[in-house]
Amino acid sequence: MKKTLLALAVLGTVGAVHAQTAVVIDGSMDTSVMNRAAASGANTTTLEKNQRNTNYIGISGTEDLGKGLKAMFQIRTAFGSDDHVNGSVTGTSTVASTSIGDQNAWLGLQGGFGTVKLGRDLTPQFNQVSAYSVFGTGFLRNFASMNVGTASARWSNSVSYTSPSMSGLSLQVMTASRYEVSGAATTIAGTPQGTPLSARVAYGAGPLSVGVAATRNGAAPETIWNVGGAYNFGVATLKAQYERDNNTAGSPSNRNGWLIGAEGALPGTAMVLKAQYAKRNAVGATGSGVTASKAWGLGADYNLSKRTTAYLYYGKVDLAVGGNRDTVLGVRHGF
């Protein structure tokens, strides 16, 4: 993604020249026309957002502190490119408030030891899930909800550590305030809960990428783990993942989900074709009452430039009750 760079040279009041701070303004706009045919017979055509990438505008920066140490920060705020509202519910008029830094808002230090961040950021669990989905975390939403438990995309009041890559191997660990609630993780629970903890180990070298993540939510005795991988065969990349959620709170249940997908460039063109299938199951404590949902999607991205992509997606979601078919034609532009 091409970024706009604002170089700010800060001069000391006593004549010393401080290290240069590089401040970057970047963002993404994704808008599409979506036709949804529901199992109930309803058929709607709406202007939508976030079907390929999440809309955001961000400010980030680094300062060289010397001796290999850097100070870093990032503030990312979501917005709606269809109605200006930061709502993520597809096909509805749900109004959600937008606050500065609602996506990411963290301050960190980076050096030979790795990177430490304080604030609000993506969880290792979410990074694992999104890494092994050819549709990322947008289209059909079911692919985005591969984390069959309630592990959220981001945790507020968090501390995270990411190790340097060691021959392709890396580690990411995050914890947050024990008052954090799973889901949006931005409200205070009436009673202190267990400390949230999320970790991911990943390996990538050549055509192979694999990863495993585990998360313990703070609002319930729930543990989620995910294992996934990808392999680039040259003509196409195959991605797959499996996830298990053990929830012992309230009405205990065990849930699992898996997906498999592939994407590859059409030779001699700027077009990338993709396909994916996902399935999730939920089993009650007694082993009865199994419910399942599944989703599949076909898509084509056409890269008009390095920053602008037109796309056409078609997919179907089958739920225990109902479902829908979505056809999406859109454009995503990064700046």
Buried (B, 14 or more C-beta within 10 A) or exposed (E): EEBEEEEEEEEEEEEEEEBEBBBBBBBBBBBBBBBBBBBEEEEEEBEBBBBBBBBBBBBBBBBBBEEEEBBBBBBBBBBBBBBEBBBBEBBEEEEEEBEEBBBBBBEBBBEEEBBBBBBBBBBBBBBBBBBBBBBBBBBBBBBBBBBBBBBBBBBBBBBBBBBEBEEEEBBBBBBBBEBBBBEEBBEEBEEEBBEBBBBBBBBBEEEEBBBBBBBBBBBBEBBBBBBBBBBBEEEBBBBBBBBBBBBEEEEBBBBBBBBBBBBBBEEEEEBBBBBBBBBBBBBEEEEEEEBEBBBBBEBBBBBEEEEBBBBBBBBBBBBEEEBBBBBBBBBBBBB
